[in-house]
Amino acid sequence: MEAIYDYICSPQFVHRLKAVVDHQEQMKVELDKERNAMLRKSDHLQVIFVSKA
């Protein structure tokens, strides 16, 4: 039990946890960019279809 506590309190654990959180945050940023691009594209296509109807 003490070994687990020592690891959780260690800089190595903090570094690993920070790496995971940073990666998750970066993935969210990329997904948000992709979602916004797709929304802009769908808005543009909707305007084209509405104007041709």
Gaussian input, Z-matrix of N, CA and C with variables (Angstrom, degrees):
# hf/3-21g

backbone

0 1
 N
 C     1     B1
 C     2     B2     1     A1
 N     3     B3     2     A2     1     D1
 C     4     B4     3     A3     2     D2
 C     5     B5     4     A4     3     D3
 N     6     B6     5     A5     4     D4
 C     7     B7     6     A6     5     D5
 C     8     B8     7     A7     6     D6
 N     9     B9     8     A8     7     D7
 C    10    B10     9     A9     8     D8
 C    11    B11    10    A10     9     D9
 N    12    B12    11    A11    10    D10
 C    13    B13    12    A12    11    D11
 C    14    B14    13    A13    12    D12
 N    15    B15    14    A14    13    D13
 C    16    B16    15    A15    14    D14
 C    17    B17    16    A16    15    D15
 N    18    B18    17    A17    16    D16
 C    19    B19    18    A18    17    D17
 C    20    B20    19    A19    18    D18
 N    21    B21    20    A20    19    D19
 C    22    B22    21    A21    20    D20
 C    23    B23    22    A22    21    D21
 N    24    B24    23    A23    22    D22
 C    25    B25    24    A24    23    D23
 C    26    B26    25    A25    24    D24
 N    27    B27    26    A26    25    D25
 C    28    B28    27    A27    26    D26
 C    29    B29    28    A28    27    D27
 N    30    B30    29    A29    28    D28
 C    31    B31    30    A30    29    D29
 C    32    B32    31    A31    30    D30
 N    33    B33    32    A32    31    D31
 C    34    B34    33    A33    32    D32
 C    35    B35    34    A34    33    D33
 N    36    B36    35    A35    34    D34
 C    37    B37    36    A36    35    D35
 C    38    B38    37    A37    36    D36
 N    39    B39    38    A38    37    D37
 C    40    B40    39    A39    38    D38
 C    41    B41    40    A40    39    D39
 N    42    B42    41    A41    40    D40
 C    43    B43    42    A42    41    D41
 C    44    B44    43    A43    42    D42
 N    45    B45    44    A44    43    D43
 C    46    B46    45    A45    44    D44
 C    47    B47    46    A46    45    D45
 N    48    B48    47    A47    46    D46
 C    49    B49    48    A48    47    D47
 C    50    B50    49    A49    48    D48
 N    51    B51    50    A50    49    D49
 C    52    B52    51    A51    50    D50
 C    53    B53    52    A52    51    D51
 N    54    B54    53    A53    52    D52
 C    55    B55    54    A54    53    D53
 C    56    B56    55    A55    54    D54
 N    57    B57    56    A56    55    D55
 C    58    B58    57    A57    56    D56
 C    59    B59    58    A58    57    D57
 N    60    B60    59    A59    58    D58
 C    61    B61    60    A60    59    D59
 C    62    B62    61    A61    60    D60
 N    63    B63    62    A62    61    D61
 C    64    B64    63    A63    62    D62
 C    65    B65    64    A64    63    D63
 N    66    B66    65    A65    64    D64
 C    67    B67    66    A66    65    D65
 C    68    B68    67    A67    66    D66
 N    69    B69    68    A68    67    D67
 C    70    B70    69    A69    68    D68
 C    71    B71    70    A70    69    D69
 N    72    B72    71    A71    70    D70
 C    73    B73    72    A72    71    D71
 C    74    B74    73    A73    72    D72
 N    75    B75    74    A74    73    D73
 C    76    B76    75    A75    74    D74
 C    77    B77    76    A76    75    D75
 N    78    B78    77    A77    76    D76
 C    79    B79    78    A78    77    D77
 C    80    B80    79    A79    78    D78
 N    81    B81    80    A80    79    D79
 C    82    B82    81    A81    80    D80
 C    83    B83    82    A82    81    D81
 N    84    B84    83    A83    82    D82
 C    85    B85    84    A84    83    D83
 C    86    B86    85    A85    84    D84
 N    87    B87    86    A86    85    D85
 C    88    B88    87    A87    86    D86
 C    89    B89    88    A88    87    D87
 N    90    B90    89    A89    88    D88
 C    91    B91    90    A90    89    D89
 C    92    B92    91    A91    90    D90
 N    93    B93    92    A92    91    D91
 C    94    B94    93    A93    92    D92
 C    95    B95    94    A94    93    D93
 N    96    B96    95    A95    94    D94
 C    97    B97    96    A96    95    D95
 C    98    B98    97    A97    96    D96
 N    99    B99    98    A98    97    D97
 C   100   B100    99    A99    98    D98
 C   101   B101   100   A100    99    D99
 N   102   B102   101   A101   100   D100
 C   103   B103   102   A102   101   D101
 C   104   B104   103   A103   102   D102
 N   105   B105   104   A104   103   D103
 C   106   B106   105   A105   104   D104
 C   107   B107   106   A106   105   D105
 N   108   B108   107   A107   106   D106
 C   109   B109   108   A108   107   D107
 C   110   B110   109   A109   108   D108
 N   111   B111   110   A110   109   D109
 C   112   B112   111   A111   110   D110
 C   113   B113   112   A112   111   D111
 N   114   B114   113   A113   112   D112
 C   115   B115   114   A114   113   D113
 C   116   B116   115   A115   114   D114
 N   117   B117   116   A116   115   D115
 C   118   B118   117   A117   116   D116
 C   119   B119   118   A118   117   D117
 N   120   B120   119   A119   118   D118
 C   121   B121   120   A120   119   D119
 C   122   B122   121   A121   120   D120
 N   123   B123   122   A122   121   D121
 C   124   B124   123   A123   122   D122
 C   125   B125   124   A124   123   D123
 N   126   B126   125   A125   124   D124
 C   127   B127   126   A126   125   D125
 C   128   B128   127   A127   126   D126
 N   129   B129   128   A128   127   D127
 C   130   B130   129   A129   128   D128
 C   131   B131   130   A130   129   D129
 N   132   B132   131   A131   130   D130
 C   133   B133   132   A132   131   D131
 C   134   B134   133   A133   132   D132
 N   135   B135   134   A134   133   D133
 C   136   B136   135   A135   134   D134
 C   137   B137   136   A136   135   D135
 N   138   B138   137   A137   136   D136
 C   139   B139   138   A138   137   D137
 C   140   B140   139   A139   138   D138
 N   141   B141   140   A140   139   D139
 C   142   B142   141   A141   140   D140
 C   143   B143   142   A142   141   D141
 N   144   B144   143   A143   142   D142
 C   145   B145   144   A144   143   D143
 C   146   B146   145   A145   144   D144
 N   147   B147   146   A146   145   D145
 C   148   B148   147   A147   146   D146
 C   149   B149   148   A148   147   D147
 N   150   B150   149   A149   148   D148
 C   151   B151   150   A150   149   D149
 C   152   B152   151   A151   150   D150
 N   153   B153   152   A152   151   D151
 C   154   B154   153   A153   152   D152
 C   155   B155   154   A154   153   D153
 N   156   B156   155   A155   154   D154
 C   157   B157   156   A156   155   D155
 C   158   B158   157   A157   156   D156

   B1=1.4426
   B2=1.5336
   B3=1.3065
   B4=1.4544
   B5=1.5280
   B6=1.3385
   B7=1.4669
   B8=1.5264
   B9=1.3141
   B10=1.4678
   B11=1.5285
   B12=1.3070
   B13=1.4593
   B14=1.5276
   B15=1.3108
   B16=1.4699
   B17=1.5258
   B18=1.3337
   B19=1.4675
   B20=1.5268
   B21=1.3321
   B22=1.4678
   B23=1.5232
   B24=1.3064
   B25=1.4710
   B26=1.5290
   B27=1.3112
   B28=1.4627
   B29=1.5249
   B30=1.3187
   B31=1.4700
   B32=1.5314
   B33=1.3286
   B34=1.4619
   B35=1.5263
   B36=1.3287
   B37=1.4654
   B38=1.5216
   B39=1.3160
   B40=1.4650
   B41=1.5256
   B42=1.3234
   B43=1.4600
   B44=1.5320
   B45=1.3348
   B46=1.4621
   B47=1.5207
   B48=1.3154
   B49=1.4571
   B50=1.5236
   B51=1.3285
   B52=1.4616
   B53=1.5271
   B54=1.3208
   B55=1.4631
   B56=1.5255
   B57=1.3210
   B58=1.4726
   B59=1.5227
   B60=1.3208
   B61=1.4671
   B62=1.5235
   B63=1.3176
   B64=1.4658
   B65=1.5243
   B66=1.3282
   B67=1.4644
   B68=1.5259
   B69=1.3197
   B70=1.4612
   B71=1.5311
   B72=1.3148
   B73=1.4603
   B74=1.5256
   B75=1.3244
   B76=1.4631
   B77=1.5244
   B78=1.3256
   B79=1.4638
   B80=1.5258
   B81=1.3271
   B82=1.4650
   B83=1.5221
   B84=1.3258
   B85=1.4648
   B86=1.5279
   B87=1.3299
   B88=1.4667
   B89=1.5291
   B90=1.3146
   B91=1.4623
   B92=1.5272
   B93=1.3205
   B94=1.4630
   B95=1.5310
   B96=1.3284
   B97=1.4688
   B98=1.5241
   B99=1.3258
   B100=1.4586
   B101=1.5316
   B102=1.3448
   B103=1.4562
   B104=1.5227
   B105=1.3257
   B106=1.4655
   B107=1.5250
   B108=1.3141
   B109=1.4684
   B110=1.5250
   B111=1.3158
   B112=1.4679
   B113=1.5281
   B114=1.3230
   B115=1.4669
   B116=1.5192
   B117=1.3355
   B118=1.4721
   B119=1.5238
   B120=1.3290
   B121=1.4569
   B122=1.5259
   B123=1.3342
   B124=1.4634
   B125=1.5208
   B126=1.3471
   B127=1.4650
   B128=1.5196
   B129=1.3239
   B130=1.4684
   B131=1.5266
   B132=1.3281
   B133=1.4605
   B134=1.5204
   B135=1.3156
   B136=1.4575
   B137=1.5267
   B138=1.3228
   B139=1.4584
   B140=1.5205
   B141=1.3216
   B142=1.4656
   B143=1.5316
   B144=1.3359
   B145=1.4663
   B146=1.5112
   B147=1.3143
   B148=1.4670
   B149=1.5209
   B150=1.3098
   B151=1.4646
   B152=1.5295
   B153=1.3221
   B154=1.4635
   B155=1.5113
   B156=1.3214
   B157=1.4720
   B158=1.4959
   A1=111.49
   A2=115.14
   A3=119.93
   A4=111.08
   A5=115.91
   A6=119.48
   A7=110.68
   A8=117.30
   A9=120.80
   A10=109.87
   A11=116.09
   A12=120.60
   A13=110.91
   A14=115.97
   A15=120.18
   A16=110.69
   A17=117.11
   A18=120.31
   A19=110.49
   A20=117.20
   A21=120.24
   A22=111.22
   A23=117.11
   A24=121.23
   A25=112.41
   A26=117.70
   A27=120.69
   A28=112.48
   A29=116.67
   A30=120.81
   A31=112.23
   A32=118.01
   A33=120.89
   A34=110.81
   A35=116.46
   A36=120.18
   A37=110.53
   A38=116.44
   A39=120.87
   A40=109.77
   A41=117.36
   A42=122.02
   A43=110.72
   A44=117.38
   A45=120.52
   A46=111.30
   A47=116.34
   A48=120.50
   A49=110.88
   A50=116.91
   A51=120.88
   A52=110.61
   A53=117.73
   A54=121.14
   A55=110.93
   A56=116.72
   A57=120.74
   A58=110.51
   A59=116.68
   A60=120.70
   A61=110.59
   A62=117.52
   A63=120.78
   A64=110.99
   A65=116.65
   A66=120.68
   A67=110.76
   A68=117.13
   A69=120.84
   A70=110.80
   A71=116.85
   A72=120.37
   A73=111.12
   A74=116.90
   A75=120.87
   A76=111.00
   A77=116.58
   A78=120.19
   A79=110.57
   A80=117.65
   A81=120.89
   A82=110.64
   A83=116.94
   A84=120.54
   A85=110.31
   A86=116.17
   A87=120.27
   A88=111.55
   A89=117.37
   A90=120.54
   A91=111.54
   A92=117.11
   A93=120.59
   A94=111.04
   A95=116.43
   A96=119.97
   A97=110.55
   A98=116.34
   A99=120.50
   A100=110.66
   A101=117.05
   A102=120.52
   A103=110.58
   A104=116.98
   A105=120.43
   A106=111.34
   A107=117.18
   A108=120.38
   A109=110.28
   A110=116.88
   A111=119.96
   A112=111.30
   A113=116.73
   A114=119.52
   A115=110.85
   A116=116.57
   A117=119.32
   A118=110.68
   A119=116.34
   A120=120.37
   A121=110.86
   A122=116.64
   A123=119.10
   A124=110.94
   A125=117.49
   A126=120.25
   A127=110.43
   A128=116.63
   A129=121.52
   A130=110.26
   A131=117.17
   A132=120.69
   A133=111.57
   A134=117.23
   A135=120.64
   A136=109.64
   A137=117.76
   A138=121.41
   A139=109.96
   A140=117.52
   A141=121.14
   A142=110.14
   A143=117.13
   A144=120.11
   A145=112.43
   A146=118.08
   A147=122.06
   A148=109.77
   A149=117.50
   A150=119.89
   A151=111.36
   A152=118.56
   A153=121.13
   A154=112.34
   A155=117.59
   A156=120.67
   A157=111.98
   D1=-37.04
   D2=-179.74
   D3=-66.36
   D4=-35.08
   D5=179.00
   D6=-64.11
   D7=-38.89
   D8=178.37
   D9=-65.32
   D10=-45.53
   D11=178.37
   D12=-59.72
   D13=-44.39
   D14=179.57
   D15=-61.63
   D16=-40.82
   D17=-179.95
   D18=-66.99
   D19=-44.59
   D20=-179.16
   D21=-63.11
   D22=-30.99
   D23=179.60
   D24=-86.64
   D25=-3.22
   D26=-174.66
   D27=-83.33
   D28=156.00
   D29=175.35
   D30=-62.83
   D31=-29.46
   D32=178.95
   D33=-62.81
   D34=-42.89
   D35=178.81
   D36=-65.07
   D37=-44.89
   D38=179.03
   D39=-59.20
   D40=-42.75
   D41=179.49
   D42=-62.49
   D43=-45.94
   D44=179.39
   D45=-62.79
   D46=-44.60
   D47=-179.63
   D48=-63.45
   D49=-41.91
   D50=178.15
   D51=-63.28
   D52=-38.68
   D53=178.55
   D54=-63.06
   D55=-41.41
   D56=178.66
   D57=-64.66
   D58=-45.87
   D59=-179.50
   D60=-64.59
   D61=-43.61
   D62=178.64
   D63=-60.20
   D64=-41.86
   D65=179.53
   D66=-64.29
   D67=-42.96
   D68=178.36
   D69=-62.45
   D70=-42.20
   D71=179.10
   D72=-63.82
   D73=-40.84
   D74=178.76
   D75=-65.10
   D76=-40.64
   D77=177.75
   D78=-62.70
   D79=-39.49
   D80=178.80
   D81=-64.73
   D82=-42.03
   D83=178.06
   D84=-60.21
   D85=-45.46
   D86=-179.99
   D87=-64.23
   D88=-41.90
   D89=178.03
   D90=-64.86
   D91=-39.54
   D92=177.27
   D93=-63.08
   D94=-41.60
   D95=177.27
   D96=-61.96
   D97=-44.74
   D98=-179.06
   D99=-64.91
   D100=-42.51
   D101=179.05
   D102=-61.95
   D103=-44.16
   D104=179.64
   D105=-63.65
   D106=-39.72
   D107=178.27
   D108=-64.39
   D109=-42.17
   D110=179.56
   D111=-67.19
   D112=-36.98
   D113=177.68
   D114=-65.78
   D115=-41.79
   D116=176.89
   D117=-62.34
   D118=-41.70
   D119=179.93
   D120=-64.84
   D121=-42.53
   D122=-179.43
   D123=-67.97
   D124=-36.14
   D125=176.03
   D126=-63.06
   D127=-41.82
   D128=179.36
   D129=-63.56
   D130=-44.67
   D131=179.31
   D132=-65.63
   D133=-36.65
   D134=179.07
   D135=-64.44
   D136=-40.32
   D137=177.96
   D138=-62.61
   D139=-41.90
   D140=179.99
   D141=-63.63
   D142=-47.52
   D143=-178.87
   D144=-65.22
   D145=-38.22
   D146=-179.97
   D147=-68.69
   D148=-39.79
   D149=-177.21
   D150=-72.00
   D151=-24.11
   D152=179.11
   D153=-87.43
   D154=-13.36
   D155=-178.07
   D156=-80.12

